[in-house]
Amino acid sequence: MQNAITITFPNGDSRQYEKGVTGLAIAESISPGLAREALAVKVGDAVRDLRVEINEDATVQIITWKDEEGQEVYWHSSSHLMAHAVEELFPGAKFGVGPAIEEGFYYDIDIDHVLTPEDLVKIEGKMAELAKENLPFERKVLSKQEALDFWKEKGDEYKVELIDALDEEAEVISCYSEGSFTDLCRGPHVPSAGRIKYVKLLNISGSYWKGDAKNKQLQRIYGISFPKKKNLEEYLERLEEARKRDHRKLGRELDLFAFHEVSPGAPFWLPRGMILFRELQKLIRDLLDGAGYEEILTPVLVKKELWEQSGHWQHYKENMFLIEDSEDQIYSLKPMNCPESTYVYRHKVRSYRDLPLRYSEIGTNHRNELSGALNGMFRVRQFHMDDAHLYVRPDQIQQEITDLLKLVDRFYKIFGFEPFYALSTRPEDAMGAPELWEQAEKGLADSLAANEIDYKLNPGDGAFYGQKIDISVRDALRRSWQLATIQLDFQMPERFELEYIDENNARQRPVMIHRAIMGSMERFIGVLIEHFAGAFPTWLSPVQVAILPISDQFMGYAQEVTDELTGRGVRCELDDRNEKIGYKIRDWEMHKVPYMLIVGEKEKSQRAVSVRKHREGDLGSQTLEEFAQAVNEEIQAKIL
């Protein structure tokens, strides 16, 4: 075959093709079914349109809906199609950005019309019409000047601003057209609009252009799409279940916490919610006490000089609450704990024999989040971090990170979570020498490899002071939550001139490892509420056992049962309301208490209890001693 190239597939097989072959042609050569399902093609590490020609030997993967990249392409194309529909329905619409997100897509839109749920139905209908036309997504290449001219003529200042911000040396700018609609876009896209089958536009929210409250507020439309009707139906069922599990709703119903406008973004912890808070603190402290940690506590209010030295003043000031005292000194409520831990480290001279030093801190932090971004426990202004900062010698890095990975895994397994990992690398606003960043990135990557952990790479997603391993979990609804972080930081020890004396009596710089397991305790509790749908495992439940006397004449025995269990460390509540037993049972079932103990004449005479378990119902009669032993064993073992 003249001009032949070799295409190698993920399974190691290879075939010869003519130079210029497309991903679509390769898919067709494998099977008609694969060609129908193909959404894009991965050439090497790059995901491309199916019609892009391949002119040299390459490793190729046909991307379908089953692949994460396929879903991203599908949702990005759906966002483009939605923008086309909006332009058809609202001529003169201007468009910000419209990316695929973890589940679905959105587009930020500027129109002289306040969108309503009824409008979303119209837009869905127009999308269906456009999809039936099945017009191709066609990539076009423009010079920067051509692109500027096109969108200036169209009157879309948002696209003009995006193009203006591109590198002056950029020779070409890509855009995609589908029918009469053209969008500034890197791609790739699905072959044609007809691939987009089942769409549901979910909601509308406000969003500031480029996330800056000083800019104009746009309207953001969120949506989801799937190639099969069954996928959409399952998603909508899951969405309905998520609404039932909403931690804000359950937080009110279960008397866990409250929010008030007197302190936006800061929860008021109620007694039952405080039990959750304390139990999680106890759990993490017990784990850390056995892992060689020492607990510290640092001030909440700190002079701005600390933040200038750490780099937060330059990189993070807009997220900080600033305070001026009566002597014109500028302070900040701390947004994070790490700079202050350096003062604990340099409290005295450190020897190489002292390292590693592991300082844990459950610190109170404040971040100046936009009021529109606040979202129950998931985005707050005041929160508590289960933080730790480890000071280690370079030769200790890998072992410490290995121990941290095992600690995180052990903690998450208590809740039934299976962690998965990502390595987030140097961001654009990184501070410090590039060689130190390279050293840190290699240290984290080597530690993941040494522990045989698969991970996803998130380029440019690290903190400004260091790369990080981001650790996520999936909840009962298979939603992903990024919780734990492990950051390797060479910058902070440099900026605070931290030292230890080595075995040759020379001064050396330690390495700092930041880590959080729960992350924000507020957010972690919000995740747990939704994961368990408020029905916490017995060890964590604010009320573990409710004691329900059948009538007032058995109140004395009910109190005896309550005292016996309370004395054994079980959190009990005696229901002494003058209500029928059926009402009490239904009410406690709604409050998701793990166990109800019904007591009447028979139970009193036998020193027994009639046991009901949440969601399971009547378990029959047990002696009080049998139940007390069983529930204590369940609590101690932290059974899910």
N, C-alpha and C positions, 0 to 999 in steps of 0.2 A: 504494500500500500504506500503510494507516494505521499509525502508530507504527513506521514503518520505520527501520532503522538500516543503516549501510553497513559491511560487513565487507571489509577489504582483506587480501589474501593476500601471502605473502612474494615472489611473482613480480610483484607490482604489480597483478594483476587484482583486481576488487572485485565484490561482489554485494549486493543488498538482501535483508534478512531482517526478520521481525517482531521487535520488541523482546522480549527474554526468550528468544531462541533459545539453545540449548545447543551446546557443542562437538560433542556426539554428533550432533545434528540437522544441523549444518553438514557434518560428515563424511559422513553419509548422503546429503545433497543432492549431494555431489561424486561419490561412488561407494560401492556396498555393500562393495567390497573394502577401501576406506579405513576405513569404519566398523568393519569386523571387526578391522583392525589398530590402530585408534586406541587410545592408552593415556591420553592427557591432552590438554589444549589450552593453548596459550600465547597469552595475551591481553596485548598489549603486551609487557612484559618479564616478566610473571608466569605461571608454570605453574600451571594449575588443574585441578580435576576436570572430566571431560567433561560432567557434569550441571549444572555451574554456569551460571546464566543470564547472558547478556550483554545489557546494557540501553542501551548507547550505542555510537556509532561506535568501531571498534577495528581494529587490525591483529591478525590471528589466524593461528596456525599449528597444524595438527593434528599432535600429537606421537605418533610411532610408535617401535618398537624401534630403528629406524635412527638416531634422534636420541639424543644423549647424555642429554638430559633424560628421554627415554622410558625408557632403561635405569635411570636413577636412580629414577624412579617405580616401575618394575617391581620393582626389588630392594627398595625400601622397603616395598612392598606384600607382598613375599615374607617380609620380616622380621616383619611384622604377622601373616601367616598362620602362620609358625613359632611365634610366641608363643602364638597360639590353640591350636595343636597341643600345645604344652608344657603349657598350662593344662588341656587335656583329659586328658592322660596323667598329669600331676602336679598334682592339685588343691591349691590354696594357694600355687602358685608366685608369686613376686614378680618384678617386672621393672624393670630399670634403663633403659638406652637401647638402641634398636635401629635404627641408621641404615643407609642404603645407603652403601657405600664404593666405592672406585675400581672394583673388580671384585667384585660380590656384596653381601653384607650380613652383619651379625651382630646378636645380641641378648645383653645381659648379664642373667643370670637367677640368682635366689636360691631354691634348693630344698634340702630335706633329703635329698639323694640325690646321690652322686657319679656324674656322667654318664659313660657308656662308649660306645665305637663302636657297640655293639649298640643302645644307646638312640637314637643318631642314625638308625639304620635304622627304628626304631619311629616316631620323630618324622616322618621322611620319609613313611612310610606313612599316618600320620594327616593330614599335609598334603595328600596325594593324595585322601583321603576328603573332606576339607573342600572342596577345589577342585572335586570332582565335584558337590557341592551347589550350587556356583556362586552363593553368596549375595552380595549387593551390599556394597560398602564405602560406608557411609552416614555423612556428616559430621553431627555434632551440635555445638551451641554451648551451653556452660554458663557461668554466672557463676563467678567465682573461688570463692565459697563453696560453690556446688553441686558444683564439681569436687573441692574439699577433702572435702566430705561423702561423695561417691561413693567416693573412693579410701581414705578413712579407714575407711569401712564394709567395704570390700574387704580392708583390712588390709595395703595396699601402701605402706609408709613411703617407698619411693623416689619414687613418683609424688607423694606428699604433699610431700616435700622439694622436688621440682622445681616444683610449683605454688606453694608458699610463696615460692620465690625469684623468682617472676614479679612484674612491676611492680604495685605496689598499685593503680594506677589502671587496670589492665587490666580492661576491662568484660566481655570474653568470652574464653573459652578453648575451643579446638576439640578435639574427640576424634572418633575414628572407630570405628564398630561394624561388625563382620562376623559375622553370626550371633550367638552368645551372648557373643562376646568384644568388649570395648571397650578402646581404648587412647588414652592422651593423645597427641595428634599434630596437627601443623599441616597434614599432607598435602602435596600431593595423593596420591591413590591411583588404581590402575586401577579400572575400573567395577565389576568383580566378581572373586571369588576364582577363578572358572573360567579367567580369563586366564593364571593361573600354571600352566604346563604341566609343565615338566621341572626338577626340583629335585635338588640334591645337597648334603647337609650334609657339610662338609669336615673340620672338626676342632673340638676343644674346648680352651680355654685358660683360665687364671685371669686375672681383671682386678679391680683394686680400684675400688670405687665412686668415681666422679669422678676416677679416676687417682691417688688419694691412698692411700699405703701404710698410713696410720693408720686408714683405713676398712675395712669388711668386704670380704673377697675374694669376688667373684661368679664364676659360670661363664659363659664367653663361648662361644657357638656361632656358628661361621662357616659360611656357605652361599653357594651360587650358584644361579641359576635362569635359564631361557631359554624363549622361546616355541616353539622348535623343537628336536626331538631332536638334529638334526645339530649345532646350536650347542653343546649340552651335550657331545656326543661329542668335538667338536673341542677344547673347553675341557679336558676330562679328558686328552686326548692331550697337549695343551700342558703341563698340570700334571705329567704323567709325565716329559715332556722336561725340565721345570724341575727335577724331583727329580734327574735325571741330571746336570744342570748345577750343582747346588747348590755354591756356592763353598766351603762348609765341607768338603764331601766331596772336591772336587777339590783344595782347598788341602792336604789331608793326602796324597792320592794323588800329587800332583805335587811334594811337598816344598817348599811355598812358605812356610807359616807354621804355627804351633801356638798353642794357647791352654792355659793352666794356671791352676788355682785359686789358685796363689800370687799371681797378679795378674789378677783377674777383669776381663774387658773390655779387656785390653791384649794385642795380638798379639806373639808372639815371632817375629820375622822370620828365616827360615832363608836360607841363602846364595842359593838360586834365587829365592826371593821378593824378596830384597833387590835382585836384578838388575832385577826389574819396578819396584821402588820407585825405583831410581837412574835407570833409563831414562826414567821419567815425569818425574822431576825435571829431567833433562837436557833433555827435550823442552820443558817449560814455560819453563825458563831461556833456552833458545835463542830461543824466540818473544818473550820479554819483553826480552831484550837488544836485539833488533831493533826494539822498540817504545818505547824511551826510558825503561825502568824502571831503578831502582837498588834493589839488594837490601839489606835490613837484617835484623837478628836481635835480638829483644828478650827480656828475662828471663822465665823460666817462673814464678818465685815472686815475688809482688808484694804489698806492703802493702795492707790493706783500704781505706786512704784513697783509693787510685786508683779502686777500684771504687765507693766512695761518690760520688766526684766524677763518674764516668761514668754513674751511675744503675744499674749492674748490681747493686749491693748491695741496692737496693730492689726491683728487678724480677727478679733472677736468682740471688739468694743460695742458694736451695735446690738449684741445679744446680752449685754450686761446692764444691771440696774445700778446707776451711779448715785452717790449720796455726798453732799457737801456738809461738813460739820460747822460748828460755830466759829472755828478758827480757820475757815476757808481751806481745809484739807479735803481732797477728793478721795472718796472710798468707793468700793464696789462690793455688793453682795456677791459672794463667790459663785461663779457658774459651774465650777468643777474644783476638785480637791487637790489635784496633782502638784501645783506649784508650792503649796504650803507644806506638803510632806517633805519637800527638800529641806525645810528649816528643821524638821525633826531629825533628818539624816545628819545634818551638819551641826547638830546640837553638841557633838563631841567628836574627837578624832576617831576615825574608823581604820581598823586593820583589815588586811585581806582575810584574816581568820573570822572576822565578824560577818562576812558576807556568805550566803545571801541574807539580807535583812528583808523581812516581809511585813509591811505595815498595812493593816486593814483599817478601814474607816467607813462607818455608815454616816456620811455627812449630809447636811441639809444644803441644797443648792438652789439657786434662782437663775432663771434665764428669761430675758425679756422677749417672750414670744408675742407675735401679733395677735390681737384679740380674736381676729377672724380665724386664726389657725388653731385655737384652743379646742380640744376634743376630749371631754371627759378626763379619764386617767391616762389616755394615750398621748395627750399633748398638754402639759401643765406648765405653770411658771415656777412653782415651788415643788421640789421633789427630793427624794433621798436616794443616794447611790450606795449600793453595796460594793464600795470601791476598795482597791488595794494597789499599793505601789511597792514593787520589789526592786531592791538595789542589789545588783549581782556583778560578779567579775565576768569578763568576756567568755572564759572557759565554762561558766555555769549556765549560759543562756539556754542551750538546748535542753538540758535536764529540767530547768525551771519551767520552760514552756511545755515540755512533756507532762510534767506534774500538773500544770494548770489545765491542760487539755483533759487529763484524767479526772481532775476535780470537777470541771464543768460537766463532763459526761455523767459522773456519779450524781451530781446535784439534779440534773435534768431527768435522769431515770426515776427519781423519786416521784415525779409527776407524770411519768409515762411518755416523756418527750424523747424523740430521737434527733440529736443535733446534726446539722449539716453546715459546711464551712465555706468561707470565701476569703481570699487574700486581697485586701484593698491597698493599692499602691500609692506612690507619691502624687499628691494633688498639685495643681498649678500654683497655688499660693503657699507652697511648702517653704519653710524657713530652714536655713542651715546649709551645710556643704553637701553637694550631691553624692560625694563618696560615702558619707555617713548614711545617707538614705539607701545607697546600694548595699552597704554592709547590713543594715537592718532588714532590708527586704530578703536578702539571702539567708539571714538567720531565721526568719519566720518560715520561708519556703523549705529550708532544710529541716526544720522541726516538724513541719507537716509531713514531709517525705519520710523522715525517720520513723514516724508513727503510722505510716501507711494510710494517711488520711487523704481521700479525694477532696478537691476543693475547686471552687470557681474563682477565676481571676476578675477582680473589679478594678480596672485601670483608673488611676487618678482619684480614687474614692477614699483615700486615707485621710487622717487628721492632718492639720497643717504642721504638727510637730512629730509625726511618725506614722509609719505603715501599721496596719492592724489585721489581725485575724478576726473576721466577723463570724459569729456563730448564731445560727437561726434554728428555729423549731417549727413544726407544723402542729396546729391545734386539732381538735376533734373534727373540725370542718375542713381540714387540709389547707388552712390559710397559713401563710408563712409569716413568722415574726422574728425579726433580728433582735437578739437580746444581749448575749455576751460579747465582749470584745477583749482581745489580748493585743496590746500595742508594745512594740519594741522601740524605745526612744533613746537615741544618742544625743538629742538636741538639749533637753532639759538639764542633764548633768553638765553640759558645756556652758549653758547660759548662767547656771547657778554655781559654777566652778566647784562641783562636788569632787571629793577625792577620797582615796583610801591609801594606806601605806602597804606596799607589797612586801614579799619575803626578802627583797634586797634593800629594804628601807627607802624605796623610791615612791614618789607620789604618782598614783594612777587614777584614771577617771572611771567610775563605775558606769554600768549601763542600767537604765531604768525600764522596768516593765510595768505598764499600766494594765490592770484587768478589772472587769466587772462581770459578774455571773448573771444576776438578775437584770443588771442595768439599773434603770430607774425602778425602785420598788413599787411606785404608783402604777407605772405601766405594766409591770409584771403581774401585779394583782388584777389589773384590768384584763390581761390575757387569761389569767387563771379563771376569773369569773366566767368569761365567755367559753373557755375550754371545757369547764365542768358544768356549764349552764347554771351556775350558782349552787349545784349539788356537790359540795366539796367532800373529799375523802374525810373519814371520821376524825383523823388526827388533826386536820386543819379546820374543820367546821367550827364556827363561833359557838353554836349550841350543838353539842354532840348527842344529848339525850333529852327528850321532853317527857315529863311524867304527868300522866293524865288520869286523875281519879274519876271514877264513874259518877260519883256524887259527893256532896260535902261530907257525908258520914265517913268517907275513907280518906279524908284529907290528912288525918294524923299518920296513917300508914304511908301515904304518898310522900309526906315530909320525911319520914324515916328512910324511905328509898332514896330520896334526894340527898339526904345527909350522908348516907352510906357511900353513894357513888361520888359525891363531891369530895368526901374524905379520901377517896382513892385517886383523886386527880382528874375525874371526869367532869366536863363542863355540862351542867344540868340546868334545866329550868322547869320549875313546878307550875303547871297551868292551873291556877286556882279560880279561873273565871266561872261565873255561874251560867255556863252554857252546856248544851247537850253534848254527849261524847262524840257523836257523829260530826258535829260542827267543828269540835276541837281537832279531830283527826284530819279533816279536810284542810283546816287552816294550817296545821303544822306540816302537812304534805306540801302545801303551796310555799311554805317557808323552807322547804328542802332539808329539814332536820334529819340526820341519818337514822336515828332510832326514836320510836315512841314506845313508852311503857304504859300499858293500861292496867290500872289496879282497881279491884273491887273486892267483894266478900271472899271469893275463892282464893284470889291472890294473897289477901291479908292472912287468911287462915293457914296457908301453906308457905308463907314468907316467900312468895314467888312474884313474878311479873309476867304479863302477857305482852309479847314483843311484836312490834310492827317495824318493818324496815322500809325506808324511802324507796319507792318504785317497785318494791317486791311484795309489800303487803304483810299479812299475818304470818309470823314465824312460829306461832304457838307459845305455850307456857314454858318458862324456865325458872329455876330457883334464882333468887336474887344473887346468890354467890356465883352460880354458873354464868349468869349474864355479866356480872362485874368482872370476872376473870376474862371472859371472851372479849369484851369491849376494850379492856386494858391491853390485851395482847394485840388487838387490831390497831390500837393507837400507837403502841410502842413499835410495831413493825412497819408503821406508815403504809398500810395496805391501801391500794387504790380502790 
